């Protein structure tokens, strides 16, 4: 394996109303991948909230989930 350095700074928001802050954290033309298990993200409304918070970024939005 080649030597390399990987830097991945992460900011995590916890609590009520934090999904709305996604818009402030991402560049205007960012592509987004939401990862979820079993489909609960759609059932509990988080997916819809995230799409709304992402505004115009939804063109590159993908949803991956595990159905196993």
C-alpha positions in Angstrom: 0.0 0.0 0.0 1.2 3.5 -0.8 1.7 5.9 2.1 -0.9 8.6 2.3 -2.6 11.0 4.7 -6.4 11.3 4.9 -8.0 14.2 6.6 -11.8 14.2 7.2 -13.0 16.9 9.5 -16.5 16.2 10.7 -19.1 18.4 12.4 -22.2 16.7 13.9 -25.3 18.6 15.1 -27.4 16.9 17.7 -30.9 17.9 18.9 -34.2 19.3 17.7 -34.2 21.5 14.6 -30.6 20.5 13.6 -31.6 19.1 10.2 -32.3 22.6 9.1 -28.7 23.5 9.7 -27.5 21.2 6.9 -28.0 24.2 4.5 -25.4 26.2 6.3 -22.8 23.4 6.4 -22.7 22.5 2.7 -21.4 24.3 -0.4 -24.2 25.4 -2.8 -23.4 22.7 -5.4 -22.6 19.9 -3.0 -23.8 16.4 -3.8 -25.3 14.5 -0.9 -25.7 10.8 0.0 -28.0 9.9 2.8 -27.3 6.5 4.4 -30.1 4.8 6.3 -31.0 1.3 7.5 -34.3 -0.5 6.7 -36.2 2.5 5.3 -37.0 4.2 8.7 -35.6 7.5 7.4 -38.6 7.8 5.1 -41.1 6.5 7.7 -40.2 8.9 10.4 -40.0 12.0 8.2 -36.3 12.6 8.4 -35.8 12.1 4.7 -38.4 14.7 3.8 -36.9 17.1 6.4 -33.4 16.6 4.9 -34.6 17.1 1.3 -36.3 20.4 2.3 -33.2 21.6 4.2 -31.0 20.8 1.2 -33.1 23.0 -1.1 -31.7 23.1 -4.6 -29.0 20.5 -3.8 -31.5 17.6 -4.3 -30.5 17.2 -8.0 -27.5 15.1 -6.8 -29.3 13.5 -3.8 -29.0 9.8 -3.4 -30.5 7.5 -0.8 -28.8 4.2 0.1 -30.3 1.8 2.6 -29.8 -1.8 3.6 -32.8 -4.0 3.0 -31.1 -7.2 4.4 
